Amino acid sequence: MSMKTAWESFRVEGGDLLDRVTKIIAQGNARSIVIKQDGRRIAEFPLTVGVVGAVFAPVLAAVGALAAVLSKCTIEVERVVPEARSNGATRSKKATTRPRGGARRQ
């Protein structure tokens, strides 16, 4: 199955910025996070899929510092999502069959 990217935007107050970014990182499918204020790009954090823990500490420290300065901002998140099937086909369940040849087993 091929993957594609999709963008989401969230409006947050400065105090909620760190909590929201922490939740986005915890979900694990974010490729990058962009923080904007009044349409201007304030910060951009590229994220690597599969990296967790102490690697994100500098990102969260920077977001915490921004939260102290910014009042209202927008978070834009680039996520990796599975691409939908183009022909509308769905997976079929494996059919169950009974043995042919006469009598049913009891």
Contact map, one row per residue, 1 for C-alpha under 8 A:
1110000000000000000000000000000000000000000000000000000000000000000000000000000001100000000000000000000000
1111000000000000000000000000000000000000000000000000000000000000000000000000000001100000000000000000000000
1111100000000000000000000000000000000000000000000000000000000000000000000000000111100000000000000000000000
0111110000000000000000000000000000000000000000000000000000000000000000000000000111100000000000000000000000
0011111000000000000000000000000000000000000000000000000000000000000000000000011110000000000000000000000000
0001111100000000000000000000000000000000000000000000000000000000000000000000011110000000000000000000000000
0000111110000000000000000000000000000000000000000000000000000000000000000001111000000000000000000000000000
0000011111000000000000000000000000000000000000000000000000000000000000000001111000000000000000000000000000
0000001111100000000000000000000000000000000000000000000000000000000000000111100000000000000000000000000000
0000000111110000000000000000000000000000000000000000000000000000000000000111000000000000000000000000000000
0000000011111000000000000000000000000000000000000000000000000000000000011110000000000000000000000000000000
0000000001111101100000000000000000000000000000000000000000000000000000011110000000000000000000000000000000
0000000000111111100000000000000000000000000000000000000000000000000001111000000000000000000000000000000000
0000000000011111100000000000000000000000000000000000000000000000011111111000000000000000000000000000000000
0000000000001111110000000000000000000000000000000000000000000000001100100000000000000000000000000000000000
0000000000011111111100000000000000000000000000000000000000000000001000000000000000000000000000000000000000
0000000000011111111110000000000000000000000000000000000000000011001000000000000000000000000000000000000000
0000000000000011111111000000000000000000000000000000000000010011001000000000000000000000000000000000000000
0000000000000001111111100000000000000000000000000000000000000000000000000000000000000000000000000000000000
0000000000000001111111110000000000000000000000000000000000000000000000000000000000000000000000000000000000
0000000000000000111111111000000000000000000000000000000000010010000000000000000000000000000000000000000000
0000000000000000011111111100000000000000000000000000000000010000000000000000000000000000000000000000000000
0000000000000000001111111110000000000000000000000000000000000000000000000000000000000000000000000000000000
0000000000000000000111111111010000000000000000000000000000000000000000000000000000000000000000000000000000
0000000000000000000011111111110000000000000000000000000000000000000000000000000000000000000000000000000000
0000000000000000000001111111000000000000000000000000000000000000000000000000000000000000000000000000000000
0000000000000000000000111111110000000000000000000000000000000000000000000000000000000000000000000000000000
0000000000000000000000011111110000000000000000001100000000000000000000000000000000000000000000000000000000
0000000000000000000000001011111000000000000000001000000000000000000000000000001110000000000000000000000000
0000000000000000000000011011111110000000000000101000000000000000000000000000111100000000000000000000000000
0000000000000000000000000000111110000000000001111000000000000000000000000000111100000000000000000000000000
0000000000000000000000000000011111000000000111100000000000000000000000000000111000000000000000000000000000
0000000000000000000000000000011111100000000111100000000000000000000000000011110000000000000000000000000000
0000000000000000000000000000000111110000111110000000000000000000000000000011100000000000000000000000000000
0000000000000000000000000000000011111000111100000000000000000000000000001111000000000000000000000000000000
0000000000000000000000000000000001111111111000000000000000000000000000001111000000000000000000000000000000
0000000000000000000000000000000000111111110000000000000000000000000001011100000000000000000000000000000000
0000000000000000000000000000000000011111000000000000000000000000000000001000000000000000000000000000000000
0000000000000000000000000000000000011111100000000000000000000000000000000000000000000000000000000000000000
0000000000000000000000000000000000011111110000000000000000000000000000000000000000000000000000000000000000
0000000000000000000000000000000001111011111100000000000000000000000000000000000000000000000000000000000000
0000000000000000000000000000000001111001111100000000000000000000000000000000000000000000000000000000000000
0000000000000000000000000000000001110000111110000000000000000000000000000000000000000000000000000000000000
0000000000000000000000000000000111100000111111000000000000000000000000000000000000000000000000000000000000
0000000000000000000000000000000111000000001111100000000000100000000000000000000000000000000000000000000000
0000000000000000000000000000001110000000000111110000000000000000000000000000000000000000000000000000000000
0000000000000000000000000000011110000000000011111000000000000000000000000000000000000000000000000000000000
0000000000000000000000000000001000000000000001111110000000000000000000000000000000000000000000000000000000
0000000000000000000000000001111000000000000000111110000000000000000000000000000000000000000000000000000000
0000000000000000000000000001000000000000000000011111000000000000000000000000000000000000000000000000000000
0000000000000000000000000000000000000000000000011111101000000000000000000000000000000000000000000000000000
0000000000000000000000000000000000000000000000000111111100000000000000000000000000000000000000000000000000
0000000000000000000000000000000000000000000000000011111110000000000000000000000000000000000000000000000000
0000000000000000000000000000000000000000000000000001111110000000000000000000000000000000000000000000000000
0000000000000000000000000000000000000000000000000011111111000000000000000000000000000000000000000000000000
0000000000000000000000000000000000000000000000000001111111110000000000000000000000000000000000000000000000
0000000000000000000000000000000000000000000000000000111111111000000000000000000000000000000000000000000000
0000000000000000000000000000000000000000000000000000001111111100000000000000000000000000000000000000000000
0000000000000000000000000000000000000000000010000000000111111110000000000000000000000000000000000000000000
0000000000000000010011000000000000000000000000000000000111111111000000000000000000000000000000000000000000
0000000000000000000000000000000000000000000000000000000011111111100000000000000000000000000000000000000000
0000000000000000000000000000000000000000000000000000000001111111110000000000000000000000000000000000000000
0000000000000000110010000000000000000000000000000000000000111111111000000000000000000000000000000000000000
0000000000000000110000000000000000000000000000000000000000011111111100000000000000000000000000000000000000
0000000000000000000000000000000000000000000000000000000000001111111110000000000000000000000000000000000000
0000000000000100000000000000000000000000000000000000000000000111111111000000000000000000000000000000000000
0000000000000111110000000000000000000000000000000000000000000011111111100000000000000000000000000000000000
0000000000000110000000000000000000000000000000000000000000000001111111000000000000000000000000000000000000
0000000000000100000000000000000000000000000000000000000000000000111111100000000000000000000000000000000000
0000000000001100000000000000000000001000000000000000000000000000011111111000000000000000000000000000000000
0000000000001110000000000000000000000000000000000000000000000000001011111000000000000000000000000000000000
0000000000111100000000000000000000001000000000000000000000000000000001111100000000000000000000000000000000
0000000000111100000000000000000000111100000000000000000000000000000001111110000000000000000000000000000000
0000000011110000000000000000000000111000000000000000000000000000000000011111000000000000000000000000000000
0000000011110000000000000000000011110000000000000000000000000000000000001111100000000000000000000000000000
0000001111000000000000000000000011110000000000000000000000000000000000000111110000000000000000000000000000
0000001110000000000000000000011111000000000000000000000000000000000000000011111000000000000000000000000000
0000111100000000000000000000011110000000000000000000000000000000000000000001111100000000000000000000000000
0000111100000000000000000000111100000000000000000000000000000000000000000000111110000000000000000000000000
0011110000000000000000000000111000000000000000000000000000000000000000000000011111000000000000000000000000
0011110000000000000000000000100000000000000000000000000000000000000000000000001111100000000000000000000000
1111000000000000000000000000000000000000000000000000000000000000000000000000000111110000000000000000000000
1111000000000000000000000000000000000000000000000000000000000000000000000000000011111000000000000000000000
0000000000000000000000000000000000000000000000000000000000000000000000000000000001111100000000000000000000
0000000000000000000000000000000000000000000000000000000000000000000000000000000000111111110000000000000000
0000000000000000000000000000000000000000000000000000000000000000000000000000000000011111100000000000000000
0000000000000000000000000000000000000000000000000000000000000000000000000000000000001111100000000000000000
0000000000000000000000000000000000000000000000000000000000000000000000000000000000001111110000000000000000
0000000000000000000000000000000000000000000000000000000000000000000000000000000000001111111000000000000000
0000000000000000000000000000000000000000000000000000000000000000000000000000000000001001111100000000000000
0000000000000000000000000000000000000000000000000000000000000000000000000000000000000000111110000000000000
0000000000000000000000000000000000000000000000000000000000000000000000000000000000000000011111000000000000
0000000000000000000000000000000000000000000000000000000000000000000000000000000000000000001111100000000000
0000000000000000000000000000000000000000000000000000000000000000000000000000000000000000000111110000000000
0000000000000000000000000000000000000000000000000000000000000000000000000000000000000000000011111000000000
0000000000000000000000000000000000000000000000000000000000000000000000000000000000000000000001111100000000
0000000000000000000000000000000000000000000000000000000000000000000000000000000000000000000000111110000000
0000000000000000000000000000000000000000000000000000000000000000000000000000000000000000000000011111000000
0000000000000000000000000000000000000000000000000000000000000000000000000000000000000000000000001111100000
0000000000000000000000000000000000000000000000000000000000000000000000000000000000000000000000000111110000
0000000000000000000000000000000000000000000000000000000000000000000000000000000000000000000000000011111000
0000000000000000000000000000000000000000000000000000000000000000000000000000000000000000000000000001111100
0000000000000000000000000000000000000000000000000000000000000000000000000000000000000000000000000000111110
0000000000000000000000000000000000000000000000000000000000000000000000000000000000000000000000000000011111
0000000000000000000000000000000000000000000000000000000000000000000000000000000000000000000000000000001111
0000000000000000000000000000000000000000000000000000000000000000000000000000000000000000000000000000000111
